[in-house]
Amino acid sequence: MTNKSPEKKPLRTVSFIVHATRGVIRDHNTRRKTMLMLVVAALVLLFSGSTFLQAMLNSRAHPGWFILFWLICAWLTLTAMLLAIFDLLIVKLDARKAQRLLRQGLKPPSPGATSGK
């Protein structure tokens, strides 16, 4: 017996990817953990490709696997680099915003302002 309720919507892949990406970009902790995981995954692939996967990744015997392997390594590294650049820009933007708020908070009162006496 299958239960097909009309309230359930099928999961939309594109919508899920957009929301997951938005979550990774907005939260700095998630963004930094994602960068770490991407770099670790690229390093593990690099290590495994140079050791026990070396026979399978022979460029003359298996050119497709060789190209796919290096494309995946490059994609992971490039994604981590772009997230790092974005994180640096966000940190710089937040620092400027905090500096601007601090300047506004410490600004001396203007000479024409009444002191309430």
Steps between C-alpha positions, in 0.01 A plus 500: 500500500644834400402824661493779245399814681433812292672726759847359436699677232786326326843633591616741235869454441575851376311659789686282749839588350418872504392493865799289608740733318334803655543345844868425442568851375314686776634324809872558556548187714339279237698674228830438680416137578409449134832651393684265736312196373564595137873545556522172695310317225732644233807401701367147558432466127846634419664256742297203382560590135873500552508174697248217469293643211809561290447194280139594426594861427766418241445768235592269211289203610195683641489859369134548599557410864815713506317809369197443725718457808693822442182692413348393833818602688504836321128557561533433874805725529343781297181485707699522824699794363187688393341443840820627667504815285132558575567450872785753493277754326220449753742534794639822350148634444400419859814670632423816303142496625615460862755777457235732357263426790780560750584834341135607512474397865812692606435814298513811726180708513486790259543854649149606393326211675312577822603310809151499651560775765 
